[in-house]
Amino acid sequence: MDSLPETRVVMISGEYAEETACYWHREGTNDYKNEGFEIEVLIDRDGSEHQPRWGDDPIQLIPGVTAWKDQQGRHLRIERSACPVRVKMCEWYEYVSYDSADHNSSWRRPYWVRYEAAEREPPSEDGS
């Protein structure tokens, strides 16, 4: 794993957690903006790196981790049984002015998210 910050820990208390990567485009009269969120790489519990593959049908990347795409974006489902898993994410932004290149700007912020299985509460004596 590289030196990027681990900015979030997701404790999975249910069966799974999902991330959705997507982007937005806003067109103005004299400019446009693109901004988005990407899922870049996955590190499994053994430290092996896996590149996401996106298909219209779900693709199992490793046992307990599934990826797919649709009109809303690219999705990653991480089942509790796959934990711990680390996912490299990236937020990005681009602004382009048609009038002045001096106003153009862009940035990328990659970071890691760690997914852990939360401790489950034992059932109460009344079975709930």
N, C-alpha and C positions, 0 to 999 in steps of 0.2 A: 504494500500500500504506500502511496506517495505521501508527501508532507502536507497535503490539503487538510483543512480543519474538518473534524467530525462535528457537524453543527446540530445534529438532532439524533436522539435515540427514540425509536418507536417500540413501545412495549406491546406485543400482540397478546391481548387477553382473550380474544375470540378465536375463530378458526384461521383467519387470515387478515392481512392488511393489503391495501391497494394504493398504488401511485399512478397518476395519469400525467403524461407529458403532452403538452400542446403549445401552440403559439397563436399570437394575435397580430393581425395586420390592421393598421389604421391609416387610411389615406386622407391627406388634407389637400387643400388647394395648391399649396406650394411646398409640400413636404409629405413624408410618410414615416411611420414608426412600425417596427417589428419588435416583438418581445416574446420570450418563450421560456420554456422549461424542458430540459432533456434528461433522459435516463441514459447514462453512457456506458457503465460497466457494472458487473456484479462480482462480488468476492464471496465464495461459499465458506462453510464452516471449516473446511480444510485448507483455506487460503488460495484455492484455485480461482483464476480470473475467467469470467464468461462474458462474452459480448451478447447483448440482447439481439434477438432476431424477431422481426415484426411480420406477422402474417394476418390475414383476415380470420383465420382459425387459430385458436390458442396453441402455442408451442411451448412444450416443457423445456426450460433451459437447464434445470437441474431438478432432482426430485423435490417437489414442494414449491417450485417457482415457475410461473407461467407468464408468457408475454403474448400480447395480441394488439392489433390496431383496429380502429373503426373511425367513424366521422368525428368523434369527440377527441381523438388523440391516440397515443400509444400507452398501453396499460401494462402494469407489472403487478401480479398477485403473488404475495409471499405468504405461504402457509406457515403457521406456527411450528410445524414439524421440521421445517427447513432451517430454522434459526440455530445459531446466529448467522446473519447474512449482512454484508455491507454493500451499499449501492452508491455509486458515484453519480451525483446529479449535477446539473449545470443550469443556472439561470443566465439569460442573455438578453441584450437590448441593442437595438440599432435605430438611429435617427438619421434621416437623409433630408436635407433641404435642397429643393430644386433651385433656389435663389442664390445660396451661398454655401460653398463647400466648407467655409470656416465654421459653420454651425453644425456640421455633421459630427456624430459621435457614436461610439459603440463600446460595449463592455461584455465580459463573460465572467461569471463567478462560479467556478466548480467547487463542490464540497461533498463530503461523505455523510451518509445516513446509515446508522446501525439499527438493525431489526433484531429484537430479542423476544423470546417467549416469556410472557409475564407469568408469575406464579398464579396458579388457579386456586381459588378458595375451595376448601373441602365442602362437600354438601352438608347442610345442616341436618340435625337429627330428624327433622320433620320431612326430609327428602327434597327440600327446595334448594 
